[in-house]
C-alpha cells in the first residue's frame, strides 16, 4: 500500500508539473518566429500586402513574422499547408477570396471556409459596375429596365468565374436579367473593350477603372460593397438601389481551427493595432489599396456571406 500511495503521489506531481509547463507555454505565446503563408506567387497583391504587414505585425507581437509563398492549385496548396501545420498559432494564413471561398467552391480541395478561425480582415477591394460615359444608362435602375425590355440584346465583359464576373452574375440572378458574357483576358483588356464599344458594360475592380472614372470616359452605376467607396463617394451601392448583391475581394489573416484561444486573441489584437496605425495605412495606400479592417467576428461573417452568395453559381 505505501508503494501504491508513493506511485500516486509521483503521478500527481508529474501531472501538476506537466500542467504548469503547458500553462507557462500558453502564457509565453508567441515565443518564436511566426510563418505567414501566402497562397499566391511573390509580387501579387496579396503577397505585397503580406510583406508590408509582416514587419509591423512582428514588432507588435515581439517576434519575427516571415512571409512564405506556397502558390498553386488556385491557392489551395498554401491553404492546406496551414491546415497540415501544428495548430499552435505559429503558422498563419494570409487568406483571400480566391483561395478561401472561390477555389473550394469550384473544386474539392480538402477544406472549406469554416475549417479556419478568422483573425481579421485587412482590405476589401471595391467592385464597380461601369459603362461608357456616353451610355444612355444613368442609374442601375435604367440599366435593369432596359435589359429586361430587351433580353439578350446587351453584353458584358469579364474574366469568367472570378470575383467581378460572379458579382455581376449575382445581379443578373437577383434582378432576373438576360445578359451575354463576352469573356475577357483581364481587367485592362476589358476596359479597352468597353471603351471601343465591343462590350456594353463591365464589372471591375475599382483600381482597374479608377483613371477612366476620374477622366470622365466611364460612368459608375453601382459599387457592390456594403458601403460606398471613399474614392468614389458619388457612386451608390447596389444595395442602396434595391439589389442585395455584394462582391468585395478580401485579404486578411486566419488560422486553422484548433489553434489555442490565447494565440487567436493575441494575433487578433496585434492585427487590429497595426491596421489602425496611420503610418501603416499610408504605406498600404501607396499600393492603391485602402485598409478596410474588420475584427475577427465580422470577418467570419464575410466568409459565410460570400460562400452562400457564390455557391449557387459555382456548384450548379
C-alpha positions in Angstrom: 0.0 0.0 0.0 2.8 2.6 0.8 4.4 1.9 -2.5 1.0 2.4 -4.3 0.5 5.8 -2.4 4.0 6.8 -3.4 3.3 6.0 -7.1 0.0 8.0 -7.0 1.9 11.0 -5.5 4.5 10.7 -8.2 1.9 10.6 -11.0 0.0 13.5 -9.4 3.2 15.5 -9.1 4.2 14.8 -12.7 0.7 15.8 -13.9 1.0 19.1 -12.0 4.4 19.8 -13.4 3.2 19.0 -16.9 0.1 21.2 -16.4 2.2 24.1 -15.2 4.5 23.6 -18.1 1.6 23.7 -20.5 0.1 26.8 -18.9 3.5 28.5 -18.9 3.9 27.7 -22.6 0.5 29.1 -23.4 1.2 32.3 -21.5 4.5 32.7 -23.3 2.9 32.9 -26.8 4.4 34.0 -29.0 7.9 32.8 -28.1 9.3 32.0 -31.5 9.1 33.3 -35.1 5.7 33.0 -36.9 5.2 32.0 -40.5 2.7 33.8 -42.7 1.7 31.6 -45.6 0.8 33.5 -48.8 -1.0 31.2 -51.3 -0.1 33.2 -54.4 3.2 34.0 -56.1 5.6 36.7 -54.9 4.7 40.1 -56.3 0.9 39.6 -56.4 -1.4 41.9 -54.5 -1.8 39.5 -51.5 1.9 39.0 -51.3 2.7 42.7 -51.4 0.2 43.4 -48.6 1.5 40.5 -46.5 5.1 41.7 -46.8 4.0 45.2 -45.8 2.2 43.7 -42.8 4.9 41.3 -41.7 7.3 43.8 -40.1 4.9 45.9 -38.0 2.9 42.8 -37.0 6.2 41.2 -35.8 7.0 44.3 -33.8 3.6 44.2 -32.2 3.9 40.5 -31.3 7.6 40.8 -30.3 8.7 38.0 -32.6 9.7 38.0 -36.4 7.0 37.2 -38.9 8.3 35.6 -42.1 6.3 35.5 -45.3 6.4 32.2 -47.1 4.9 31.8 -50.6 3.2 28.4 -51.3 1.5 29.0 -54.6 -0.5 26.5 -56.7 -3.9 24.9 -57.0 -5.8 28.2 -57.0 -4.4 28.9 -53.6 -5.3 25.5 -52.2 -1.7 24.3 -51.7 -0.8 27.0 -49.3 -4.1 26.9 -47.6 -3.8 23.1 -46.9 -0.2 23.7 -45.7 -1.7 25.8 -42.9 -4.2 23.1 -42.0 -1.4 20.5 -42.0 0.9 22.5 -39.8 0.8 22.2 -36.0 -2.2 24.2 -34.7 -0.2 26.3 -32.3 -0.5 29.8 -33.7 2.9 29.8 -35.3 1.5 29.3 -38.9 -0.8 32.0 -40.1 -2.7 32.2 -43.4 -2.8 35.4 -45.4 -6.1 34.5 -46.9 -8.0 35.9 -49.8 -11.4 35.5 -51.5 -9.8 33.3 -54.2 -8.2 30.6 -52.0 -10.7 30.8 -49.2 -14.0 30.8 -51.0 -13.9 30.5 -54.8 -11.3 27.7 -55.1 -13.0 25.3 -52.6 -16.4 26.0 -54.2 -15.1 25.2 -57.7 -13.1 22.1 -56.7 -12.8 19.5 -53.9 -9.6 20.7 -52.4 -9.9 19.2 -48.9 -11.2 22.2 -47.0 -14.0 24.8 -46.7 -14.1 28.3 -45.4 -15.1 27.2 -41.9 -12.0 25.0 -41.3 -10.4 28.2 -40.2 -10.7 30.8 -37.4 -10.7 34.4 -38.6 -8.1 36.8 -37.2 -9.3 39.9 -39.1 -9.8 41.5 -42.5 -7.2 43.9 -43.7 -8.5 45.1 -47.0 -11.6 44.5 -49.3 -11.4 45.8 -52.8 -14.4 47.5 -54.4 -16.1 46.0 -57.5 -17.9 48.6 -59.6 -20.3 48.2 -62.4 -19.2 50.7 -65.1 -20.5 51.8 -68.5 -19.1 54.2 -71.1 -19.6 57.9 -70.4 -21.9 58.2 -73.5 -24.1 55.3 -72.3 -27.9 56.1 -72.0 -27.9 54.4 -68.6 -27.6 57.0 -65.8 -28.6 54.7 -63.0 -28.7 51.0 -62.2 -32.5 51.1 -62.5 -32.1 52.5 -66.0 -29.9 49.5 -66.9 -32.1 46.9 -65.3 -35.3 48.3 -67.0 -33.6 48.4 -70.5 -32.1 44.9 -70.2 -35.5 43.5 -69.1 -37.2 45.2 -72.0 -34.5 43.8 -74.4 -33.4 40.3 -73.2 -30.2 39.0 -74.8 -29.5 42.3 -76.5 -26.7 43.6 -74.3 -23.4 42.0 -73.2 -20.8 42.5 -70.5 -17.1 41.7 -70.3 -15.3 39.8 -67.5 -12.8 37.1 -66.8 -15.0 34.0 -66.3 -15.6 32.6 -62.7 -13.6 35.3 -60.9 -15.0 37.8 -58.4 -16.1 40.6 -60.8 -17.9 38.1 -63.1 -19.5 36.2 -60.2 -20.6 39.5 -58.6 -22.4 40.7 -61.8 -23.9 37.2 -62.1 -25.3 37.8 -58.7 -27.0 40.9 -60.0 -28.2 39.0 -63.1 -29.8 36.4 -60.8 -31.2 38.9 -58.3 -32.8 41.1 -60.9 -33.8 38.4 -63.4 -31.7 39.8 -66.3 -30.6 38.2 -69.6 -27.1 39.5 -70.4 -24.5 37.9 -72.6 -21.0 37.3 -71.3 -18.1 38.2 -73.6 -15.0 36.5 -71.9 -12.0 38.8 -71.3 -8.4 38.1 -70.6 -8.1 40.6 -67.7 -9.4 43.8 -66.3 -7.3 46.1 -68.6 -8.4 44.3 -71.8 -12.0 44.5 -70.6 -11.7 48.3 -70.1 -10.4 48.6 -73.6 -13.3 46.5 -74.9 -15.8 48.7 -73.1 -14.3 51.9 -74.4 -14.2 50.8 -78.0 -17.8 49.5 -77.9 -17.1 45.8 -78.0 -19.0 45.3 -74.8 -21.8 47.3 -73.2 -20.9 47.2 -69.5 -18.3 45.8 -67.2 -17.8 44.7 -63.6 -14.3 45.7 -62.5 -12.1 46.2 -59.5 -12.0 49.9 -58.7 -8.3 50.2 -59.3 -8.7 48.9 -62.9 -11.1 51.7 -63.9 -10.2 54.5 -61.5 -8.4 56.6 -64.1 -11.3 56.2 -66.6 -13.8 57.2 -64.0 -11.8 60.2 -62.9 -11.1 61.1 -66.5 -14.7 61.0 -67.4 -14.6 58.2 -70.0 -16.6 55.8 -67.9 -19.5 56.2 -65.5 -20.1 54.1 -62.4 -23.6 52.8 -61.9 -23.1 50.8 -58.7 -20.5 49.6 -56.2 -21.0 46.1 -54.8 -19.8 46.8 -51.3 -21.8 47.3 -48.1 -20.7 50.9 -48.1 -19.7 53.4 -50.8 -16.1 53.5 -51.8 -14.5 56.6 -50.3 -12.6 57.2 -53.6 -15.9 57.3 -55.5 -18.5 58.7 -53.0 -21.0 59.6 -55.7 -21.4 56.0 -56.9 -24.2 54.4 -54.8 -24.1 50.8 -53.6 -26.2 48.2 -55.3 -27.9 47.6 -52.0 -28.9 51.3 -51.8 -30.6 50.8 -55.1 -32.6 47.8 -54.0 -30.3 45.0 -55.1 -28.7 43.0 -52.3 -25.6 41.9 -54.2 -22.1 42.0 -52.7 -18.7 41.4 -54.1 -15.6 42.7 -52.3 -12.4 40.6 -52.7 -10.8 40.4 -49.3 -7.4 39.8 -47.8 -7.0 39.1 -44.1 -5.5 36.7 -41.6 -6.7 33.3 -40.4 -5.5 30.3 -38.5 -6.6 26.6 -38.6 -9.4 25.5 -36.2 -7.9 24.0 -33.1 -5.5 26.9 -32.6 -5.5 27.9 -28.9 -7.7 30.8 -27.9 -4.9 32.8 -26.4 -3.0 32.7 -29.7 -6.1 33.7 -31.6 -6.7 36.6 -29.3 -3.1 37.7 -29.3 -2.9 37.7 -33.1 -6.3 39.5 -33.4 -5.2 42.3 -31.1 -1.9 42.7 -32.9 -3.5 42.9 -36.3 -6.1 45.5 -35.0 -3.3 47.6 -33.7 -1.3 47.5 -36.9 -4.4 48.1 -39.1 -5.3 51.2 -37.1 -1.8 52.7 -37.3 -1.9 55.8 -39.6 1.7 55.1 -40.8 0.8 51.6 -41.9 -2.4 52.8 -43.6 -0.4 55.4 -45.6 2.1 52.8 -46.6 -0.7 50.5 -47.9 -2.4 53.3 -49.7 0.7 53.7 -51.9 -0.2 50.3 -53.3 -3.6 51.5 -54.5 -5.4 49.7 -51.6 -7.0 51.2 -48.6 -7.3 49.5 -45.2 -10.8 48.3 -44.6 -10.2 46.5 -41.3 -12.8 44.2 -39.8 -12.4 42.3 -36.5 -12.4 38.6 -36.3 -16.2 38.0 -35.8 -17.1 40.4 -38.7 -14.5 38.9 -41.0 -16.0 35.5 -40.3 -19.4 36.8 -41.4 -17.9 37.9 -44.7 -16.6 34.4 -45.3 -20.1 32.9 -44.7 -21.8 35.6 -46.8 -19.5 35.1 -49.8 -19.7 31.4 -49.6 -23.5 31.4 -49.6 -23.6 34.0 -52.4 -21.3 32.3 -54.8 -22.2 28.6 -54.0 -25.2 28.5 -56.3 -23.2 29.9 -59.2 -20.2 27.7 -58.8 -21.9 24.4 -57.8 -24.7 24.2 -60.4 
